[in-house]
Amino acid sequence: MKSFWGLIPRNILKNKKRNFLIGVSIMLAAALITSLSIIESSIIKNAKQGYIDASGGIYDVMAYQLGYKNMSKFKEDEILKKATIVTNVGIHKVKDSKTEISIDGYDENAKHILNFKLLKGKYPEKENEIAIESWILDEILPNYKLGDKINLSYENNYSRNKKLIGENEFTLVGVIKYTREEDSLKNRGKAYITNDCAKKIVKDIPVEYSAYGIKKDKYSLKDVEIILKLTNDYEQMFIRTNAFKEFTLDTIKVFNGIFKMIFWIVGVVAAIVIYNIFNIMVTERTKDFGIFRALGTSPGKIKTLVILEGIALGVIFIPIGILIGGAFITLLINNANISNFYIPKDGLKWSCIVGFFSIIGGAYFPAKKASKITPMEAIFSNNNLELKGHMLKPGLEPEEKFRKNFSFISNMAYLNLIRNKKRFITTVISFNITIIMFFGVNFLIGTMNPIKDFKNKFGGDFIIKSSSVQGDQGLTKKNIENISKIPSVNIKDKEKYINMLLQIPKDSVTSAGYEYLKAYCGSNKASLDNLNKGICNFNSYSYGYEKDEIEKLKEFVKFGEIDYEEMKENPYVILIQNKYSKVNEDDFVKLKIPLYDEHGEFKGDNTVEFKVIAVLDESKVNLSERCITTIMSNEAMERYLNVKNYSNLKVSLSDENQYDNVKTLINKEIKNSKEITLLDYKSELEKLKKDSKDQLTILYSFIAIVFIVVIINIINVMNMSVILRKKDISMLRAIGIGNKGVKEMILKEGLFYGIASGLSGSILGTILVYVLSYIVKRSSNKIIAFHIPIVSIVLSLIISITVCAISALLPLRKVFKDSIIDSLRSIE
């Protein structure tokens, strides 16, 4: 060995078992951080994909208008990072089917901003090349293949009483998938052509153009909305923000905050564990350090030696921990499929930060303590640097009342904890963190268990939903009549739904509501003129209910009175309002509805006045986010708003044996209506069970990893306790206290750790459950009564006491291997 620093690899190789134990703790800490980062990445990725599927893209703002004027300015606006323009050529109606194809022209940015996925072939690049959604190609006869020629006729009602009609031959070059769940026309698919091709077809005709933009990072979504709406060049455009993206990004911020907090918790646990392990390592080598000091080694060199040994172990075991944690959680998330193995950059970063900082911190303080002692103190210390004079003050003669009933052995066990308070407290804290997490997860699973009472929440055995009730779309009375004739079918509830403008009296609009409308109108002169005249139109959702559903709303009435029979015959509505309005009972509101002919063609608007008979408490019932909502009877919706078809139908069965047969017959009834979908209880329950199982597996696996780290910590602490007291234990054996007595003393130390950890953890866990129940009650308006989590408390006490007792007994094998004489000699 030519250098003092050559001791680092020699010490690592010489003490393989001890260093392996340290390495396992470092490895588990890194695995834990990596697992967390993958879980966080998976949750955020799914959330982002959720808003992309809902809104049809990653855009922040969209605009549309008739004609191309100023669209190019919008695309190049300085507040937008990237934008795309879509030209609507027209609608092709598939022969002998309700299926429609929307032929649209897209530019190069569209495939990056909108939610397109190329399944086969390529995106169109040349004139008259086309890509079509796969489900449409399955319905068109003959079955076309890539390279085939397709003739598509189209019709575009670009303004009232004006149409663009034509037919073009296209070459099929791609098969695509496009998802936009908010699109109400589920029977309408997409056909993708180039924007240049689309412009040649429409020429100067003012068809509808759409634009989708991604904002620059320095602007908020609200800033973008206001700036664009106040720009004079865009006054003819309808502009709105992507509410799905806005909500999701806000939710992601909450997730990020939660995971940062968890990273800190894990970091604390890892630091405590690694600190205790390095404390053991330094304590075992106290005499070695004394010899180094006697040979002239400076305290600084000893301290650096210990820290560099720890870093060397980190370099070896942190990458192993990252790989193990990544593989483990990937297998859980992907159902034992490792093909999607991926570790986020944040996972690598935080694993290294927590690992190395914990190592440096854990090694520094024990090393600092060891480097300061004199050579003589180190040689005669019996490796115990912990016991100072003030720590020896508590004696075997108990002064506390609760100790007077303790046996001699119990008092010995208790005194050892008192003399090593720091170690005792840090160990209990690390165990407490695991117990608190266990309480929190159990509460959330028990309270928010989606499977519990799922059938009651689902509303029956089947739900038949329509995304639109315009024209001849939606569930018709004939559909419902045919479904009701199916054997064992009972119609539980029928619901109607429509989106429209709600006009509220000017004096019933709050200042916040007026500011909202002003911003919403932007620079649109016609809209601003209407607002200045006192015409206050809010976007609104209206629901039509049957008697039973309306009766259920009575408990939420804030003021007014609900009378279903009156609502059935008259233009009466129930209102759910937000901070933008202050409508009272007996006020009148107007609903502006679009009118369609029997073929679904738009033929104008109609305004109907309704009387508000009751206002509901918006904190207890909220049918749609960020929107004023009206509720009326189904009869009134048909009579006054001309909404004949239904959007939602709940079905229950009198004979469960008919389940599959009924499902088949309902699917047969709605097969020609792409806007209508069937949800069945059994399938939805299986999906829910699978999702819940995956979530439970991830949550409890995470707790299990933390628990393993904590167990290693406890084993190391008890091992350290035995090492530091080897001389004391040998003397106790020499004066007649046999192996059984020593075993009892160490076991009781472990029981003290277990009882203290279990009790304090249960108290803190119960406090957490109380806080969580309060938060859930306030945020979700659920009626949740706080109950002391008896089951969690009992399990925590049993597990903590058992684990600590077993951990205490493991190190005794080292003590009992040597004879009493050999133990005493080794000390001297």
Secondary structure, DSSP 4 states (H G I P E B T S, - for coil): --SGGGHHHHHHHHTHHHHHHHHHHHHHHHHHHHHHHHHHHHHHHHHHHHHHHHHTBS-SEEEEEESSTTHHHHHT-TTEEEEEEEEEEEEEEPTTSS-EEEEEEE-TTHHHHB-EEEEEE----STTEEEEEHHHHHHSSS---TT-EEEEEEEEEEETTEEEEEEEEEEEEEEEEE--TT-S-TTEEEEEEEHHHHHHHHTT---EEEEEEEE-TTS-HHHHHHHHHT-GGGTTSEEEE-HHHHHHHHHHHHHHHHHHHHHHHHHHHHHHHHHHHHHHHHHHTHHHHHHHHHTT--HHHHHHHHHHHHHHHHHHHHHHHHHHHHHHHHHHHTTS--TT----HHHHHHHHHHHHHHHHHHHHHHHHHHHHS-HHHHHTSTT--S--GGGG-S-SS--SGGGTT--HHHHHHHHHHHHTHHHHHHHHHHHHHHHHHHHHHHHHHHHS-SSTTHHHHHTSSEEEEES--STT-SB-HHHHHHHHTSTTEEEEEEEEEEEEEEEE-GGGB-HHHHHHHHHHHTT-HHHHHHHHTT-EEEEEEEEEE-HHHHHHGGGGEEEE---HHHHHHSSEEEEE--TTB---TT-EEEEEEEEE-TTS-EEEEEEEEEEEEEEE-TTT--SSTTSEEEEEEHHHHHHHH---SBSEEEEEES-GGGHHHHHHHHHHHHTT-TTEEEEEHHHHHHHHHHHHHHHHHHHHHHHHHHHHHHHHHHHHHHHHHHHHTHHHHHHHHHTT--HHHHHHHHHHHHHHHHHHHHHHHHHHHHHHHHHHHHHHHHHH---------HHHHHHHHHHHHHHHHHHHHTTHHHHHHS-HHHHHHHH-
